[in-house]
């Protein structure tokens, strides 16, 4: 009888765990960055030492952040940022199709394959 997970199952579970942890960190940056951040979203019952988490308190901060983001994306500052990202992409595309870009990519692929086989 086989005990435990296969290597493939372990990799899958690890990947799922990393994805979930990343999502939690992105959802609650203040909880991830501040060891006492959890205190903002609930109350401790001193008699039972039980912590009551209030999702509404947590979501209030998320709603405020979303309102700020909604206002920000309508500014010229954000439009300029999006445009600069687009221009960076276009410049990279142009370079990747140039002769120099193709030579660099070919050289990098060769070096990557050499290092992979060590």
N, C-alpha and C positions, 0 to 999 in steps of 0.2 A: 504494500500500500504506500502511495506517495504522500508524504507530509509536506506542507508548506506550498508556496507558490512556485511556479516555473519561472525561469529568468524572464521570459516575455511578459508574464503576468506581473512580476515585480516592477519591470520597467513601466508597464501601463499604469499600475497603481501609483508609482512614484510621480509619473508625469501628471496624473490627475490631481495628486496632492499638491504639486507645485503650482498647477493652474488655479486650483481653489485658493491656495494661500495668496497668490498674486492678486486674485480678484478681491479677496478680503482686504489686502493692503491698499488696493486702489479705491475700494469702497469706503474705507475708514482710515485714511492716512493719519489722522490725529491719534487713533488708537495704536497704530503701528509705530509711530514716532515718539509717543509719550507714554511711559510706563504707567502713569496715573490717569491716562485719558479716559479709561472706562468709568471713572468716578463722575464724569460729566453727564452720563446717560442713565443714572439710576440712584437708588438710595440703599444704604446698608441698614438692616434691621438690627439694632444693637443687642436686643435680647436673644435672637436666634442666630445672629451673625450670618444671616442670609441676605444676599444682594438681590434687589429687585431691579431688573433692567427695564427701562421704559423706551420702547421702540420709537414712540412719538418724539421724545427728546432727541434721539439720534437722528431721526428723519428731519427734524426742524433745521438742523445744521446743513443737511444735504439739500433741502429746499432753498435755503439762503444762498448756498453755493451755486445751485442751478440758476437762480434768478440773476446772480452776478454774471455767470457765463452767458446767459441769454442776452443780457445787456451788452456784454463785451463783444459778442460776435457781430453786433450791428454797428460797431465803430469802424472808422477808417483805419485805425491801428491794426485791428484784426484782419481786415481785408488786405492790408499791406503785407501782413505776415503770411497769409494764404498765398498771395501773389509771389512772395519771395520763395516759398517752398516750391511752387510750380516752376519758377524760373530755375531753381537748383535742379529739379528733375529734368527739365528740358536741356540744360547744359550737360548733365550726365549722359542723357540719351545721345546728344550730339557727339560727345567724346567717345562713347562706347561704339559708335558706328564709324569713327574716324580710323585711319590707318594706325595711328599711334595707339589709340585705345585698343584696337584688335591685337597689336603686338604685345601690349602690356597684359591683356587678358590671357593671351597664349602663354606668355612667360610665367604668369602667376599660376596658371593651371599646371604647368610643368613642375614648378616648385612645390605646389600643393601635393601632387602625386608622388613626388620624390620623398617628401616628409611623411606622407601617409604610410609608405612601405617600410619605414625604419623601425 
